[in-house]
Amino acid sequence: MFTGIVAEQGTVLGIEHDGSASATLRLKAPTTTGDLALGGSIAVNGVCLTATQIKGQDFSVDVMGETLIRTTIGELAPGDTVNLERCVPAGGRLDGHVVQGHVDGVGELLEREALGNWDRLRFGVPAPLARYIAEKGSIAVDGVSLTVTAVSAAAEAEPWFEVGLIPTTLEETGLGAKAVGGRVNLEVDVLAKYTERLLSFAPTQGAKR
């Protein structure tokens, strides 16, 4: 489990694709590799991956086809920066919100506006995910835990949501340099997904027990 509090921005050293079936991603992360062991979990732009090789400050992760299809990991290139977070230890602080590292879909930055010392960002969201996003609720954008400040109307054909980024988030995560048109990994609040699933099994009113 993660909390959406980015520990470091790593640098992509290379990505080797094996067709569309899988890929190996190599990253440089001086801080994050300090307590990273083989088999350890690490979130890369919000995607939970497993360390398969560690050499000093560099490490590699294997990426399966499902992840390449559902996230932006396959779009990375050498020199790109990524948000990194190690899994939270038992008893650790939950400074953000519960983040699984299981990306639900890819969004697009539609608008960006500087407002004094903070920025307003509007993201387009895949229609099936819109119902899970609520104003003042939590969402992970490229692995960054954020509070939703505004949402589109339920009937809107092209749904969106907005977040505000404080100076620390602008400086210490990749969202500070994200340009309009850029794609991001989205993970909605897991509680919303579980609630919907549980309600789908609710007994019909008046049904015999």
C-alpha positions in Angstrom: 0.0 0.0 0.0 1.1 3.6 -0.7 -0.1 7.0 0.5 0.5 9.2 -2.5 3.3 11.2 -0.9 6.1 11.3 -3.5 9.6 10.6 -2.0 11.7 11.4 -5.0 11.7 12.1 -8.7 13.7 9.4 -10.4 15.2 9.5 -13.9 14.5 7.0 -16.7 17.7 5.4 -17.9 16.1 3.1 -20.5 13.1 1.0 -21.4 13.3 -2.2 -23.3 10.2 -3.5 -25.0 9.5 -7.1 -25.7 6.8 -6.4 -28.4 3.6 -5.4 -26.6 3.8 -8.3 -24.1 6.2 -6.8 -21.6 9.0 -4.3 -21.0 11.9 -3.7 -18.6 12.2 -0.2 -17.2 15.6 1.0 -15.7 15.6 4.0 -13.3 18.0 6.1 -11.3 16.9 7.1 -7.8 19.7 8.0 -5.3 17.3 8.3 -2.3 14.7 5.6 -3.0 17.2 2.8 -3.6 18.5 3.3 0.0 16.1 0.8 1.5 14.9 -0.9 -1.7 15.5 -4.7 -1.9 14.9 -7.2 -4.6 11.2 -8.0 -4.7 10.4 -4.7 -3.0 7.4 -2.7 -4.1 7.7 0.8 -5.5 5.2 3.1 -7.1 6.4 4.6 -10.4 4.1 7.4 -11.5 1.5 5.7 -9.4 2.0 2.2 -10.8 2.9 -0.5 -8.3 5.9 -2.4 -9.6 8.5 -4.8 -8.2 12.2 -4.3 -8.1 13.9 -7.0 -10.1 17.5 -5.7 -10.2 19.4 -3.2 -8.1 22.8 -1.8 -8.9 23.9 1.1 -6.6 21.5 4.0 -7.2 19.9 2.3 -10.3 17.1 -0.3 -10.3 15.0 -2.2 -12.8 11.4 -3.2 -12.8 9.5 -5.6 -15.1 6.3 -4.3 -16.7 3.7 -6.7 -18.0 1.4 -6.1 -21.0 -1.6 -5.3 -18.9 0.3 -2.4 -17.3 1.6 -1.2 -20.6 -2.0 -1.0 -21.9 -3.6 0.6 -18.9 -1.0 3.1 -17.9 1.5 5.6 -19.3 4.6 3.6 -18.3 5.1 2.4 -21.9 5.4 6.0 -23.1 8.4 6.7 -21.0 11.8 7.5 -22.6 15.3 7.9 -21.4 15.7 11.2 -19.5 12.1 11.4 -18.4 11.5 12.0 -14.7 9.0 9.9 -12.7 7.4 10.2 -9.3 8.6 7.5 -6.9 7.2 6.2 -3.6 8.1 3.2 -1.5 5.3 1.2 0.1 4.3 2.5 3.5 5.7 0.4 6.4 3.3 -1.1 9.0 2.6 1.6 11.6 3.7 4.4 9.2 1.9 7.7 8.8 -0.9 7.9 6.3 -0.2 11.5 5.2 -2.1 11.2 1.9 -4.8 8.6 1.4 -5.0 4.9 0.7 -3.3 4.3 -2.7 -2.9 0.8 -4.1 -0.8 1.5 -7.1 -3.5 -0.1 -9.3 -4.2 2.5 -12.0 -7.8 2.8 -13.1 -7.3 4.8 -16.3 -5.3 7.5 -18.0 -6.4 11.2 -18.0 -5.2 14.2 -19.9 -4.3 17.7 -18.6 -6.8 20.0 -20.2 -6.0 23.4 -18.5 -3.4 24.8 -16.3 -3.6 28.2 -14.6 -1.1 29.8 -12.2 -2.9 31.6 -9.3 -0.4 33.3 -7.1 1.7 30.6 -5.4 -0.4 27.7 -6.5 -1.7 26.2 -9.7 -5.2 25.1 -10.8 -5.1 22.0 -13.0 -8.1 20.5 -14.9 -7.9 16.9 -16.1 -10.1 15.1 -18.6 -11.1 11.7 -17.2 -12.4 8.5 -18.9 -16.2 8.5 -18.6 -16.4 5.2 -16.7 -14.3 6.7 -13.9 -16.2 10.0 -13.5 -18.7 8.5 -11.0 -16.0 7.7 -8.5 -14.6 11.2 -8.3 -16.2 13.6 -5.9 -15.5 17.2 -4.9 -13.3 17.2 -1.8 -12.6 13.6 -2.3 -9.1 12.0 -2.9 -7.5 11.0 -6.1 -4.0 9.9 -7.1 -2.6 11.6 -10.2 0.7 10.0 -11.4 1.0 8.7 -7.9 0.4 12.0 -6.1 -2.3 12.2 -3.5 -4.5 15.2 -4.3 -7.8 16.7 -3.1 -10.5 17.2 -5.8 -11.6 20.8 -5.8 -14.2 20.7 -8.6 -15.9 18.1 -10.8 -18.0 18.3 -14.0 -21.7 17.7 -14.0 -22.9 14.1 -14.0 -24.5 14.5 -17.4 -21.5 16.1 -19.1 -20.3 14.1 -22.1 -16.6 14.8 -21.5 -16.1 14.6 -17.7 -13.3 16.4 -15.9 -12.0 17.2 -12.4 -9.8 19.9 -11.0 -7.1 20.0 -8.3 -4.9 22.7 -6.8 -1.2 22.3 -6.4 0.8 24.0 -3.6 4.4 25.1 -4.1 5.8 21.9 -2.5 3.8 19.7 -5.0 4.9 21.8 -7.9 8.5 21.6 -7.0 8.8 18.0 -5.8 6.6 16.1 -8.2 6.4 15.8 -12.0 3.1 17.6 -12.0 4.9 20.9 -11.7 6.2 20.6 -15.2 3.3 18.7 -16.8 2.2 20.5 -20.0 -1.4 20.8 -21.3 -2.0 17.6 -23.4 0.1 15.5 -21.1 -1.2 12.1 -20.0 -1.4 11.0 -16.4 -2.1 7.8 -14.5 -5.3 8.0 -12.4 -6.3 6.0 -9.4 -9.7 6.8 -7.9 -10.5 6.3 -4.2 -10.7 2.5 -3.6 -13.5 3.0 -1.0 -15.8 4.3 -3.8 -15.1 1.2 -5.9 -15.7 -1.2 -3.0 -18.9 0.6 -2.1 -20.3 0.3 -5.6 -19.4 -3.4 -5.7 -21.0 -4.1 -2.4 -24.2 -2.2 -3.4 -24.5 -4.3 -6.5 -25.0 -7.4 -4.2 -27.6 -5.6 -2.0 -30.7 -7.8 -1.6 -33.8 -6.6 -3.6 -36.3 -4.8 -1.5 -38.9 -7.3 -0.2 -36.8 -10.3 -1.2 -37.1 -13.4 1.0 -34.1 -14.1 3.3 
